[in-house]
Amino acid sequence: MSASVPARAALGVFPTPLALLPRLSESLRGPRILVKRDDLSGLALGGNKVRKLEYLAADALARGCDCLVTGGAAQSNHCRQTAAAAAALGLGCHLALAGGRPEAPSGNFLLDLLLGAQIHWSGPDRKGERIPLIAAELRAAGRNPYVIPYGGSNEIGALGFVAAAGELAAQLGAAGEQVDAIVFASSSGGTQAGLVVGARLHELRSAVVGIAIDKGEAGEGPFAERVLELAEKAASIAAPGERFAPADIVLKEGYVGGGYGVVGELERRAIRLAARTEGLLLDPVYTGRAFGALVDLIEKGEFTRGQTVLFWHTGGAPALFSYASSLI
Ligand SMILES: *Cc1c(COP(=O)(O)O)cnc(C)c1O
């Protein structure tokens, strides 16, 4: 990457493991399946947001901020990892969480409390809509907040996944592997934007295939366009001169089922399959859905024997416990 790429705070454990899932490939009679274990990224039960937060938190420190502010769903993995990053760096943390305080804290929300985050219940706003309001209140109270958008998906956060593609390229090179496609859950877009830029920069020669796990909200504009815009912004920092086109953003949008966070048969089946054939835990909201989509694509013949597909495990298993009643 160019010298203008911002600093990175050491928060996670990298590189995350790269492993083969032979029993899964066999049971699906499909392609070789590799898994990139970002669920093992190390900070407070791991997940993909740690990569983004290494850049975002470094920026917050460089600007002399004293707290991080972000938001999301009540079971947001991003919010839990942000709370952990703040704790590890001695910063305060304010989270705008959807809904109202549950009677019994569980899953990610329980961890937010243990990590010392201050919670701002936000009713129907599940994508951090109240972040600017909270930041303004903090400024008025003399604090210096650092605002992290929903999912950590701005050009600085996306740099984490530009670097992740480089990490993967080194692992594949050392193992003498080449993958035909990289498949993962895509929601706020920073993971996909970073991977698209990073795959180009590090010459991965793999299709980068996002599985949309959320329906867009009215007024947000098409998701693929937002990912493209984010990729262009991240490239302006990490890969100046590289240009991206709509064809670079491959999104499968037919798997959103009952909507964000609603577990259906696709997710249940995928979670059980990965657990029972490989001892691999997926999550109910993101990786369960994305892996279910991958199984469907294999069953439809889009990925076949002789190919190698990499499933990027983006984390999320801490939410399993709060979804118990829809999983079994
Ligand atoms: C946030 C998240 C994603 C989606 O990543 P984006 O960069 O927001 O698209 C996927 N999986 C898990 C477990 C997540 O928490």
The ligand as an SDF file (V2000), in Angstrom:
LIG
                    3D

 15 15  0  0  0  0  0  0  0  0999 V2000
  -20.8020   -6.7630   10.1780 C   0  0  0  0  0  0  0  0  0  0  0  0
  -20.7650   -8.1990    9.8410 C   0  0  0  0  0  0  0  0  0  0  0  0
  -20.7420   -8.6400    8.5100 C   0  0  0  0  0  0  0  0  0  0  0  0
  -20.8660   -7.7020    7.3430 C   0  0  0  0  0  0  0  0  0  0  0  0
  -19.7460   -6.9110    7.1210 O   0  0  0  0  0  0  0  0  0  0  0  0
  -19.9570   -5.4810    6.4100 P   0  0  0  0  0  0  0  0  0  0  0  0
  -18.5950   -4.9460    6.2880 O   0  0  0  0  0  0  0  0  0  0  0  0
  -20.8450   -4.7040    7.3330 O   0  0  0  0  0  0  0  0  0  0  0  0
  -20.6200   -5.7020    5.1040 O   0  0  0  0  0  0  0  0  0  0  0  0
  -20.6440   -9.9880    8.2590 C   0  0  0  0  0  0  0  0  0  0  0  0
  -20.5880  -10.8670    9.2650 N   0  0  0  0  0  0  0  0  0  0  0  0
  -20.6280  -10.5060   10.5650 C   0  0  0  0  0  0  0  0  0  0  0  0
  -20.6000  -11.5570   11.5970 C   0  0  0  0  0  0  0  0  0  0  0  0
  -20.7200   -9.1510   10.8980 C   0  0  0  0  0  0  0  0  0  0  0  0
  -20.7730   -8.7960   12.1890 O   0  0  0  0  0  0  0  0  0  0  0  0
  1  2  1  0
  2  3  1  0
  2 14  2  0
  3  4  1  0
  3 10  2  0
  4  5  1  0
  5  6  1  0
  6  7  2  0
  6  8  1  0
  6  9  1  0
 10 11  1  0
 11 12  2  0
 12 13  1  0
 12 14  1  0
 14 15  1  0
M  END
$$$$
